[in-house]
Amino acid sequence: MSLTVRPATPADAPAVCALLNAVDLAEIGRHETDLHSVEADLAHADVDLARDTWLVSDGTVLVGYGVIYSDSGQGDIGVDHYVLPGRSDAAVLLLELIEARAAEKASGSGAGRAVLHLHLNAAPTVDTALLTARGWSTVRRHQIMTRPLSASADLPPAPPAGPALTLRDCRDEADRRLAHALVEETFADHFDHHARTYEQWLDDVDGARLDWSLVWIASLDGEGDVAVMLSRDDREAMGWIRNLGVRRPARGRGIAGHLLRHAFAVYAARGRDTIGLGVDTANESRALALYEAHGMALHYAIDTWEVTRPAAAAAATRTP
């Protein structure tokens, strides 16, 4: 039976979630995609569902899903690409549609080229030879790291409050804006970071759903706000640390470790048995070593694949 393609709608979120969990099962041996995460992606302000998403089906079976995001409005395009194992036909079709739409989107923003970044498990369901044949190459590796939080996991004690370093959460709007500013500053030099306005950042973090009592700002006496940690407790598989950033003048003074231990204690008290995060293995602040020193270990690795395509005029990019 020939493949069919159509754009996704919000009502497709459960089917997309099921597909992504089938990919999870093949790649890491367990389901780790939550429905609300898919719903947030399909509602993202940067995504035009009719033009930036694709569902590929073989008869009544959903075999592939793709979506692109405009990260900066300057031709930098984020890509999600998922296919069931053994479905190279769907993988190639999605790549063709994604690349064509990205080139068109770059043209619309006035950029001369589209630079696409696709994050794939280091042992993905897609045959990576299909990517290399189209000019894609790996440019970065991230690790998803986890740590057990059970009573037998040798948790460090929760750090005591002290006169020098204090933490506060971000339930107040003013502190949410400060958290955004700290994320922008501390991640400015990180690979593939694109500056976001406060409103864009709220879309990225699904701010309407986020528990802001689990987002913390660290302050030092005499120096003010020096660090931020954004965590979330809405994943079924584990608690999650999305961002941990320390301002450059305050690095190397144990602040990141203090925030980590605080998060471990908070999530253990909430009944979580695991906490996780993602880290760029080439991070200039040596974050990987910090996480390893705090008992976090590799769960699985993710490679960032990149390709550049010249900008193109608007064209039909929906059907094969």
Order of alpha helices (4+ residues) and beta strands (2+ residues): beta-alpha-alpha-alpha-beta-beta-beta-alpha-beta-alpha-beta-beta-alpha-alpha-beta-beta-beta-alpha-beta-alpha-beta
